[in-house]
Structure formats: C-alpha cells, structure tokens
Amino acid sequence: MLLAIVAPQIATSQDIIKLWPDNAIPNAIAGAQITEKSETDANGILRISNVSIPTLTAYPAPKDKSTGAAIMICPGGGYGILAASHEGSDVAAWFNSIGVTAFVLKYRLPNPAIMTNQQEVPLMDAMQGMTLIRQNAGKYGLDPAKIGVMGFSAGGHLAATLATHYHMGPKASDQAKPNFAILMYPVITFGEKAHTGSRDKLLGNLNISSEMITYYSNELQVTKQTPPTFLVHAENDKGVPVENSINFYLACLKNEVPAEMHLYPEGGHGFGLRTAKFGSLNTWPESCKAWLISLGAAKK
C-alpha cells in the first residue's frame, strides 16, 4: 500500500511503502504489540524506537536531474533506535541534489518481546527493501542495475551485512543484492574492535556463539561477489573504532572487490553531513559524489 505524504525538508512528493503485509511480517510474534516512538533530541536528531512495522520512505530525484540510480539508506542507532533525520532524510535530500533517488529504510529493531530469532530481522527487512525498490524501478524511473545501499554506524553494519549476506538465509535472493555500498563509520566486526552495544542488541547478550560472532563479522564474509564499496571513518571515533572500516577495506582488497576508503583525523562518531567544524571531513560528500560518478550513478 502506498501513502502519499509531504515533508517540509524536501520539496518532492514521497511514498511510504510497507515492506510486508500486516498479517505476514516474518518472525513477528502473533498478538505481540509495541508502540512506536518518535522523539527529537536537543541536537535536532529524530530518534525512532520500537519499530514493529518496517517501511521505506521514497524521496524521488527531480526528473530533470535524475540519473536513474537509487540508494537505500539505513540509519544508525546501535540497533536500539533509528537516527532517522541526520542519517536518513537529510542524507536523502543530498542524494536528490545529485540526481539520485533515495529510500530511507525504517527497519525493525531487535526485540525478543515481539519477534523470534531477532538477529535475522533487520537483514530480512533490508533484503525486502532492496527487492521492493528493484521491483518498482519502473515506477520511479530507475535502472535496476544502479541501486545501492548506504548505512551509518549500526546501519552500516546492516548495509554491510546486506552486501555480504544477500545470498544467504531463508530470504536469499539476487534481487536483494545492492549494486554498490556506502558505509559511514560502520560497525563491521563483532569480534575484536566490536561495538559491543550493537552486537548485544542484535544478537542478545546471553550465550552468543562463536559461530554467530563470525557470521555477523562482515569483514569475514566478503567475497568476490561483494559489490563495490565506499567507506568513510574518523580516526578519533571513540564509539566504533576505525579498524572496523580498515579491516573491511582490506577484505575487499583481498577479494578483488573495488573499494575506496576515506579516513579523517577528526570527526568522532555520528557526524552524518554535519561536518563543518571538522576541517577536511567536510570533503567526504564531494568524494562520495566523485565515486558515484565513476560508477555512472551520479552526474558531474
């Protein structure tokens, strides 16, 4: 079902697309209910929690600018909340400005009270989101071969998991494979240098098996089929150590996956497009644009 809405920060109309029929959300516990919450904090960041109905919000690029490319954006938030503005709608507006249609994914957050096998759920939603974008490419004027994924922090873990696990699990599908990936200060590993908060939220913090740690440590899951990847990280990130990006980049090199990584001395964690006070970090969007141009996904 599509519902047209208008948001003040973006002039183009949007669709909110439910990922699943209400009575067929995978892994949902029948009868379990939770109330979704949306709050804006003192920094102007929209924080969404208790997500039980996952959606995509579409931000179509202006027709006179559109390149036919699209990106699915996965906001971060430690798998506990979604930072839906500065790592979602604000970024969608930037993509629109360079001719790329954006879809912000509101994925379910792991919660054993409303779902079974909680570790599977965010990836299921991401795979379904990518599949729906590809199936609706004609509606949005998209090239099905130019649809990528972007993720921030824990959303970067989800994006990296999609890029490396799209062919695994019960919902495996080539339609779920992104054509490229953009990983912003991503959580990558669940081993050494892990962001333990994201790991424990996704997997639960009791009796986590070594097999599960390996499966969701995405630097260990890169293959030659992993899509081209662009990474951004600040070296002074105290939340998610920079080694997360470095080790994913090295895995891409080992597997001959085209990859570009930009490391910056300052920036901390969670900056999104809010980079003005961090000097050279302010250049990451232009570097990303140049990379997208090299893929044929953006125009000069």
C-alpha positions in Angstrom: 0.0 0.0 0.0 1.3 3.4 -0.9 0.5 6.6 1.0 1.5 10.0 -0.4 2.8 12.4 2.2 4.8 15.7 2.1 7.7 16.6 4.4 8.9 20.2 4.8 12.6 19.5 4.2 12.2 18.0 0.7 10.0 19.6 -2.0 9.3 16.4 -3.9 6.4 14.1 -3.0 7.1 10.9 -1.2 5.6 7.4 -0.8 5.7 5.4 2.4 5.9 1.7 1.4 5.2 -1.1 3.8 7.7 -3.8 3.5 5.3 -6.6 4.4 1.6 -7.2 4.6 0.3 -6.6 8.1 -0.5 -10.2 8.7 2.7 -11.6 7.1 5.6 -9.8 8.8 8.3 -12.5 9.1 9.4 -13.6 12.6 6.7 -11.4 14.2 5.1 -13.0 17.3 1.3 -13.2 16.8 -0.5 -10.8 19.1 2.6 -9.1 20.5 2.3 -5.3 20.3 4.6 -2.4 20.9 4.1 1.4 20.4 6.5 3.1 18.0 8.1 6.3 19.4 9.5 9.3 17.6 11.4 12.0 19.5 13.6 14.9 18.5 16.5 15.4 20.9 18.4 18.6 21.8 20.6 18.2 18.8 17.7 18.2 16.4 18.1 14.4 15.7 14.9 12.5 15.2 15.1 9.2 17.1 12.6 6.4 16.3 12.3 3.4 18.5 10.1 0.4 19.0 9.7 -0.2 15.2 7.4 -3.1 14.5 6.0 -2.1 11.1 9.0 -1.6 8.8 8.8 0.8 5.8 10.6 2.5 3.0 10.1 6.2 2.5 10.8 7.2 -1.1 12.5 10.6 -2.0 12.4 10.7 -5.8 15.2 12.7 -7.5 13.9 15.7 -9.6 13.1 14.4 -13.1 15.4 16.9 -14.7 18.3 15.7 -12.6 17.6 12.0 -12.2 20.4 9.6 -13.2 18.2 6.6 -12.8 20.3 5.5 -9.8 18.9 4.9 -6.3 20.2 4.4 -2.8 18.5 2.7 0.2 19.6 4.4 3.4 19.9 2.6 6.7 20.1 5.0 9.7 22.2 4.1 12.6 21.4 3.9 16.3 23.1 0.9 17.8 20.2 -1.4 16.8 18.3 0.3 19.6 16.9 3.4 17.8 17.0 4.9 14.3 18.7 8.3 13.9 16.2 9.0 11.1 16.9 12.6 10.3 20.7 13.3 10.1 21.3 9.7 9.0 18.2 9.4 6.9 16.0 12.2 5.5 18.8 14.8 5.5 21.0 12.5 3.5 18.2 11.7 1.1 17.9 15.4 0.3 21.6 15.4 -0.5 21.3 12.5 -2.8 18.4 14.1 -4.6 20.6 17.2 -5.2 23.0 15.0 -7.3 20.2 13.2 -9.2 19.9 10.0 -7.1 16.6 8.8 -5.8 16.7 7.8 -2.1 14.7 5.4 0.0 15.1 5.6 3.8 14.6 2.2 5.4 12.8 2.1 8.8 13.9 -1.4 9.8 12.7 -3.3 12.8 15.0 -3.2 15.8 15.8 -6.4 17.6 13.3 -7.1 20.4 12.6 -10.6 21.7 9.2 -9.4 23.0 7.8 -9.0 19.6 9.9 -11.3 17.3 11.6 -14.6 17.1 15.2 -15.0 16.0 15.8 -11.3 16.5 19.2 -11.4 14.8 17.6 -12.2 11.5 15.1 -9.4 11.4 16.9 -6.3 10.4 18.6 -8.2 7.5 15.2 -9.6 6.4 13.8 -6.0 6.2 16.9 -4.7 4.3 16.6 -7.6 1.8 12.9 -7.0 1.3 13.5 -3.2 1.0 16.1 -3.7 -1.8 13.9 -6.2 -3.5 10.9 -3.8 -3.5 13.0 -1.0 -4.9 14.2 -3.1 -7.7 10.6 -4.4 -8.4 9.3 -0.9 -8.5 12.2 0.5 -10.6 9.8 1.4 -13.5 7.5 3.4 -11.2 10.5 5.6 -10.1 12.3 5.8 -13.4 15.3 3.7 -12.0 17.9 1.5 -13.6 17.7 -1.8 -11.7 21.4 -2.2 -12.2 22.2 1.1 -10.3 20.6 0.5 -6.9 22.9 0.7 -3.9 22.8 0.7 -0.1 24.1 3.1 2.4 24.4 2.7 6.2 25.6 4.7 9.2 27.1 3.1 12.3 24.9 0.1 13.2 23.0 0.9 9.9 26.4 0.5 8.3 26.6 -3.0 9.8 23.2 -3.7 8.3 24.2 -2.3 4.9 27.5 -4.4 5.0 25.5 -7.4 6.1 23.2 -6.9 3.1 26.2 -6.6 0.8 27.8 -9.8 2.1 24.8 -12.0 3.1 22.1 -11.2 0.4 22.6 -14.8 -0.9 22.3 -16.4 2.5 19.4 -17.4 4.7 15.7 -18.2 4.1 15.1 -15.0 2.1 18.2 -15.2 -0.1 17.7 -13.5 -3.5 19.8 -11.9 -6.2 17.1 -9.2 -6.3 18.3 -8.2 -2.8 21.9 -7.6 -3.9 23.0 -4.0 -3.9 25.0 -2.8 -6.9 27.2 -0.7 -4.6 27.6 0.1 -0.9 28.4 3.2 1.0 29.5 2.6 4.6 29.7 5.5 7.0 31.6 4.9 10.2 30.2 1.4 10.1 30.0 -1.3 12.7 31.6 -4.2 10.8 33.1 -6.7 13.3 31.5 -8.5 16.2 34.9 -9.8 17.3 37.9 -7.7 18.4 37.2 -3.9 18.0 33.5 -4.6 18.1 30.9 -2.0 19.1 29.5 -4.3 21.8 26.3 -2.3 22.2 25.3 -3.0 18.6 26.4 -6.6 18.8 24.5 -7.3 22.0 21.3 -5.6 20.8 21.3 -7.6 17.6 22.4 -11.0 19.0 21.2 -10.7 22.5 23.9 -10.6 25.3 23.5 -14.1 26.6 25.1 -17.3 25.2 26.3 -15.7 22.0 28.0 -18.5 20.0 31.4 -18.1 18.2 29.6 -19.2 15.0 27.2 -16.3 15.3 30.0 -13.8 16.0 31.8 -15.0 12.9 28.6 -14.9 10.8 27.9 -11.3 11.6 31.5 -10.1 11.4 31.3 -8.8 7.9 35.0 -8.4 7.3 35.0 -12.3 7.4 32.1 -12.6 4.9 33.5 -10.5 2.0 33.7 -12.5 -1.3 34.4 -11.6 -4.9 30.6 -11.1 -5.2 30.6 -8.3 -2.7 29.6 -5.0 -4.5 32.0 -2.0 -4.9 32.2 -0.2 -1.6 32.9 3.3 -0.4 33.9 3.8 3.3 34.2 6.9 5.5 35.5 6.9 9.0 37.1 9.3 11.5 40.3 8.1 13.2 39.2 9.5 16.5 35.9 7.7 16.6 35.5 6.5 20.2 32.3 4.7 19.5 33.2 2.5 16.6 36.9 2.0 16.2 38.3 2.9 12.8 39.7 -0.6 12.4 36.1 -1.7 11.5 36.4 0.2 8.2 40.0 -0.6 7.7 39.5 -4.4 8.0 36.5 -4.4 5.7 38.6 -2.4 3.1 41.4 -5.0 3.4 39.0 -7.8 2.9 37.7 -6.1 -0.2 41.3 -5.8 -1.5 42.0 -9.5 -0.7 38.9 -10.5 -2.7 39.5 -8.0 -5.6 36.3 -6.0 -4.7 36.7 -2.4 -5.9 36.8 -0.2 -2.8 37.6 3.3 -1.8 38.2 4.4 1.8 38.5 7.9 3.2 39.9 8.3 6.8 39.9 11.6 8.6 41.8 12.6 11.7 38.8 14.4 13.3 35.1 13.9 13.3 34.3 11.4 16.1 31.2 9.4 15.6 27.8 10.0 14.1 28.5 13.2 12.1 26.5 12.4 9.0 26.5 15.6 6.9 27.3 17.8 10.0 30.9 18.2 9.2 31.7 21.9 9.0 33.6 22.0 12.3 35.9 19.1 11.4 38.1 20.6 8.6 38.9 18.0 6.0 36.0 15.8 6.9 33.8 18.4 5.2 35.0 16.9 1.8 33.5 13.4 2.2 30.3 14.2 0.3 32.2 15.5 -2.7 34.5 12.5 -2.6 31.4 10.2 -2.5 29.8 12.1 -5.4 33.0 11.6 -7.5 32.9 7.9 -6.7 29.3 7.7 -7.7 30.1 9.5 -10.9 32.8 6.9 -11.6 30.1 4.2 -11.3 27.7 6.0 -13.6 25.3 6.7 -10.7 25.6 10.5 -10.5 26.2 13.3 -12.9 29.0 15.9 -12.7 
